[in-house]
Amino acid sequence: MADLTPTPSNPGLHVSKPSPSAPAQGSAICHCGATATATGDAQVAALVQGYTDNHGPAHNKEQGRR
């Protein structure tokens, strides 16, 4: 399986939860340079919400891109 972890050259959001009993893990890198990681279901949910609201898709809307 390919490594889907975001990098500065391939920014994005990656979330993993290998099993129902394992804590979720997430990482995000934005093209603006912001980075974040989180472990635990609630923390990863907050990471996803913050990335969606303030980075990745939010930057595209501000700049008129899709």
DSSP file (Angstrom, degrees, kcal/mol; ACC not computed):
  #  RESIDUE AA STRUCTURE BP1 BP2  ACC     N-H-->O    O-->H-N    N-H-->O    O-->H-N    TCO  KAPPA ALPHA  PHI   PSI    X-CA   Y-CA   Z-CA
    1    1 A M              0   0    0      0, 0.0     2,-0.1     0, 0.0     3,-0.0   0.000 360.0 360.0 360.0 142.5    0.0    0.0    0.0
    2    2 A A        -     0   0    0      1,-0.1     2,-0.7     2,-0.0     0, 0.0  -0.357 360.0-108.6 -71.1 149.5    1.2    3.5   -0.8
    3    3 A D        -     0   0    0      1,-0.1    -1,-0.1    -2,-0.1     0, 0.0  -0.725  33.1-175.8 -79.0 116.9    2.3    5.9    1.9
    4    4 A L        +     0   0    0     -2,-0.7    -1,-0.1     2,-0.0    -2,-0.0   0.282  34.9 131.5 -99.6   9.2   -0.4    8.5    2.1
    5    5 A T        -     0   0    0      1,-0.1    23,-0.1     9,-0.0     8,-0.1  -0.442  63.0-113.6 -64.4 130.2    1.3   10.7    4.7
    6    6 A P        -     0   0    0      0, 0.0    -1,-0.1     0, 0.0    24,-0.1  -0.301  35.7-172.8 -65.4 150.0    1.3   14.4    3.5
    7    7 A T  B >   -A   10   0A   0      3,-1.5     3,-0.8    22,-0.1    22,-0.1  -0.872  41.5 -99.3-133.4 166.4    4.6   16.0    2.7
    8    8 A P  T 3  S+     0   0    0      0, 0.0    25,-0.1     0, 0.0    -1,-0.0   0.852 127.4  45.7 -57.4 -33.5    5.6   19.6    1.9
    9    9 A S  T 3  S+     0   0    0      1,-0.3    22,-0.0    -3,-0.0     0, 0.0   0.640 125.9  31.6 -83.8 -13.8    5.6   18.6   -1.8
   10   10 A N  B <  S-A    7   0A   0     -3,-0.8    -3,-1.5     2,-0.0    -1,-0.3  -0.558  87.1-170.7-139.3  70.9    2.3   16.8   -1.5
   11   11 A P        +     0   0    0      0, 0.0     2,-0.3     0, 0.0    19,-0.2  -0.159  28.2 101.3 -66.6 158.6    0.3   18.6    1.2
   12   12 A G  E     -B   29   0B   0     17,-1.8    17,-2.4     2,-0.0     2,-0.4  -0.989  64.4 -69.0 162.0-161.7   -2.9   17.3    2.6
   13   13 A L  E     -B   28   0B   0     -2,-0.3     2,-0.4    15,-0.2    15,-0.2  -0.980  34.3-172.6-128.8 134.4   -4.6   15.5    5.5
   14   14 A H  E     -B   27   0B   0     13,-2.8    13,-2.3    -2,-0.4     2,-0.4  -0.996   2.1-177.2-133.0 129.9   -4.1   11.8    6.5
   15   15 A V  E     -B   26   0B   0     -2,-0.4     2,-0.4    11,-0.2    11,-0.2  -0.982   3.4-176.0-126.5 137.6   -6.1   10.0    9.1
   16   16 A S  E     +B   25   0B   0      9,-3.0     9,-2.8    -2,-0.4    -2,-0.0  -0.996  17.0 169.2-135.5 138.6   -5.5    6.4   10.2
   17   17 A K        -     0   0    0     -2,-0.4     7,-0.1     7,-0.2     5,-0.0  -0.722  12.1-171.1-144.8  90.6   -7.4    4.1   12.7
   18   18 A P  S    S+     0   0    0      0, 0.0    -1,-0.1     0, 0.0     6,-0.1   0.757  70.3   1.6 -61.4 -27.8   -6.1    0.6   12.2
   19   19 A S  S >  S-     0   0    0      3,-0.1     3,-1.1     4,-0.1     0, 0.0  -0.979  76.5-103.9-153.2 162.2   -8.7   -1.0   14.5
   20   20 A P  T 3  S+     0   0    0      0, 0.0     4,-0.1     0, 0.0    -1,-0.1   0.797 121.3  47.1 -59.8 -27.9  -11.8    0.0   16.5
   21   21 A S  T 3  S+     0   0    0      2,-0.1    -4,-0.0    -4,-0.0     0, 0.0   0.591  96.4  87.5 -91.2 -10.1   -9.8   -0.3   19.8
   22   22 A A  S <  S-     0   0    0     -3,-1.1     2,-0.1     1,-0.1    -3,-0.1  -0.624  85.6-108.4 -87.4 147.0   -6.7    1.7   18.5
   23   23 A P        -     0   0    0      0, 0.0    -4,-0.1     0, 0.0    -1,-0.1  -0.463  36.8-108.7 -71.5 146.4   -6.6    5.4   18.8
   24   24 A A        -     0   0    0     -7,-0.1    16,-3.2    -2,-0.1     2,-0.4  -0.380  31.3-157.6 -68.2 152.4   -6.9    7.4   15.6
   25   25 A Q  E     +BC  16  39B   0     -9,-2.8    -9,-3.0    14,-0.2     2,-0.3  -0.994  12.7 179.4-131.9 141.3   -3.8    9.2   14.3
   26   26 A G  E     -BC  15  38B   0     12,-2.6    12,-2.2    -2,-0.4     2,-0.3  -0.983  11.6-175.1-142.5 153.2   -3.7   12.1   12.0
   27   27 A S  E     -BC  14  37B   0    -13,-2.3   -13,-2.8    -2,-0.3     2,-0.4  -0.992   5.5-172.6-145.0 148.6   -1.3   14.4   10.2
   28   28 A A  E     -BC  13  36B   0      8,-2.6     8,-2.0    -2,-0.3     2,-0.4  -1.000   7.6-177.8-143.5 140.7   -1.7   17.5    8.1
   29   29 A I  E     -BC  12  35B   0    -17,-2.4   -17,-1.8    -2,-0.4     2,-0.3  -0.990  13.6-157.6-136.7 129.7    0.5   19.7    6.0
   30   30 A C    >   -     0   0    0      4,-2.6     3,-2.0    -2,-0.4   -20,-0.0  -0.747  29.1-119.5-105.0 153.9   -0.7   22.8    4.2
   31   31 A H  T 3  S+     0   0    0     -2,-0.3    -1,-0.1     1,-0.3    24,-0.0   0.672 113.1  67.1 -65.0 -14.8    0.9   24.4    1.2
   32   32 A C  T 3  S-     0   0    0      2,-0.1    -1,-0.3     1,-0.0    23,-0.0   0.574 122.9-103.6 -80.0  -8.9    1.2   27.6    3.4
   33   33 A G  S <  S+     0   0    0     -3,-2.0     2,-0.1     1,-0.4    -2,-0.1   0.264  75.6 137.9 107.1 -10.8    3.7   25.7    5.6
   34   34 A A        -     0   0    0     -5,-0.0    -4,-2.6     2,-0.0    -1,-0.4  -0.446  28.8-175.6 -69.4 140.0    1.5   24.9    8.6
   35   35 A T  E     +C   29   0B   0     -6,-0.2     2,-0.3    -2,-0.1    -6,-0.2  -0.962   7.6 170.4-134.4 153.7    1.8   21.3   10.0
   36   36 A A  E     -C   28   0B   0     -8,-2.0    -8,-2.6    -2,-0.3     2,-0.3  -0.979  11.5-167.9-159.0 150.4    0.0   19.4   12.7
   37   37 A T  E     -C   27   0B   0     -2,-0.3     2,-0.3   -10,-0.2   -10,-0.2  -0.952   9.2-175.5-134.9 157.7   -0.3   15.9   14.1
   38   38 A A  E     -C   26   0B   0    -12,-2.2   -12,-2.6    -2,-0.3     2,-0.4  -0.993  12.4-160.6-152.7 149.6   -2.7   14.4   16.5
   39   39 A T  E     +C   25   0B   0     -2,-0.3   -14,-0.2   -14,-0.2     4,-0.2  -1.000  58.8  47.1-132.3 133.9   -3.3   11.1   18.4
   40   40 A G  S  > S-     0   0    0    -16,-3.2     4,-2.8    -2,-0.4     5,-0.3  -0.013  86.5 -94.2 109.4 144.1   -6.6   10.1   19.8
   41   41 A D  H  > S+     0   0    0      1,-0.2     4,-2.2     2,-0.2     5,-0.1   0.909 122.4  43.1 -58.6 -48.1  -10.1   10.1   18.3
   42   42 A A  H  > S+     0   0    0      1,-0.2     4,-2.0     2,-0.2    -1,-0.2   0.902 115.3  49.5 -66.9 -40.4  -11.2   13.6   19.7
   43   43 A Q  H  > S+     0   0    0      2,-0.2     4,-2.1     1,-0.2    -2,-0.2   0.894 111.5  48.6 -66.5 -39.6   -7.8   15.2   18.9
   44   44 A V  H  X S+     0   0    0     -4,-2.8     4,-2.6     2,-0.2    -1,-0.2   0.895 108.9  53.5 -67.9 -39.0   -7.8   13.9   15.3
   45   45 A A  H  X S+     0   0    0     -4,-2.2     4,-2.2    -5,-0.3    -2,-0.2   0.910 110.4  47.7 -60.2 -40.9  -11.4   15.1   14.9
   46   46 A A  H  X S+     0   0    0     -4,-2.0     4,-2.7     2,-0.2    -2,-0.2   0.877 110.0  52.8 -66.8 -38.1  -10.2   18.5   16.0
   47   47 A L  H  X S+     0   0    0     -4,-2.1     4,-2.7     2,-0.2     5,-0.2   0.932 110.2  47.5 -61.6 -46.6   -7.3   18.4   13.6
   48   48 A V  H  X S+     0   0    0     -4,-2.6     4,-2.5     2,-0.2     5,-0.2   0.929 113.8  47.5 -61.4 -45.7   -9.5   17.5   10.7
   49   49 A Q  H  X S+     0   0    0     -4,-2.2     4,-2.5     1,-0.2    -2,-0.2   0.920 113.5  47.6 -62.9 -44.4  -11.9   20.4   11.6
   50   50 A G  H  X S+     0   0    0     -4,-2.7     4,-2.2     2,-0.2     5,-0.3   0.898 113.1  47.9 -64.6 -41.2   -9.1   22.9   12.0
   51   51 A Y  H  X S+     0   0    0     -4,-2.7     4,-2.4    -5,-0.2     7,-0.5   0.927 114.0  46.9 -64.9 -44.4   -7.5   21.9    8.7
   52   52 A T  H  < S+     0   0    0     -4,-2.5     6,-0.3    -5,-0.2    -2,-0.2   0.898 117.7  42.3 -64.9 -40.8  -10.7   22.1    6.9
   53   53 A D  H  < S+     0   0    0     -4,-2.5    -1,-0.2    -5,-0.2    -2,-0.2   0.829 131.3  19.2 -74.9 -32.6  -11.7   25.5    8.4
   54   54 A N  H  < S+     0   0    0     -4,-2.2    -3,-0.2    -5,-0.2    -2,-0.2   0.552 122.4  24.3-122.0 -10.5   -8.3   27.2    8.1
   55   55 A H  S >X S+     0   0    0     -4,-2.4     3,-2.7    -5,-0.3     4,-0.8  -0.398 104.5  19.5-134.0-151.9   -6.0   25.4    5.6
   56   56 A G  H 3> S+     0   0    0      1,-0.3     4,-1.7     2,-0.2     3,-0.3   0.210 131.7  23.1  21.2 -97.8   -6.2   23.2    2.5
   57   57 A P  H 3> S+     0   0    0      0, 0.0     4,-1.9     0, 0.0    -1,-0.3   0.847 122.9  57.5 -61.1 -34.8   -9.8   23.8    1.3
   58   58 A A  H <> S+     0   0    0     -3,-2.7     4,-2.2    -7,-0.5    -2,-0.2   0.899 105.4  50.1 -64.6 -40.4  -10.1   27.2    3.1
   59   59 A H  H  X S+     0   0    0     -4,-0.8     4,-2.0    -3,-0.3     6,-0.3   0.902 108.3  53.4 -63.0 -40.5   -7.0   28.5    1.2
   60   60 A N  H  <>S+     0   0    0     -4,-1.7     5,-2.6    -5,-0.2     4,-0.3   0.893 109.4  48.3 -63.1 -39.6   -8.5   27.4   -2.1
   61   61 A K  H ><5S+     0   0    0     -4,-1.9     3,-1.0     3,-0.2    -1,-0.2   0.918 111.1  50.3 -66.0 -43.1  -11.8   29.2   -1.4
   62   62 A E  H 3<5S+     0   0    0     -4,-2.2    -2,-0.2     1,-0.3    -1,-0.2   0.854 115.0  43.3 -63.1 -35.3   -9.9   32.4   -0.4
   63   63 A Q  T 3<5S-     0   0    0     -4,-2.0    -1,-0.3    -5,-0.2    -2,-0.2   0.382 114.2-114.6 -93.9   2.8   -7.8   32.3   -3.6
   64   64 A G  T < 5S+     0   0    0     -3,-1.0    -3,-0.2    -4,-0.3     2,-0.2   0.695  72.2 133.3  73.2  18.4  -10.7   31.5   -5.8
   65   65 A R      <       0   0    0     -5,-2.6    -1,-0.2    -6,-0.3    -2,-0.1  -0.558 360.0 360.0 -96.3 164.6   -9.3   28.0   -6.7
   66   66 A R              0   0    0     -2,-0.2    -1,-0.1    -3,-0.1    -5,-0.1   0.319 360.0 360.0-116.2 360.0  -11.0   24.7   -6.7
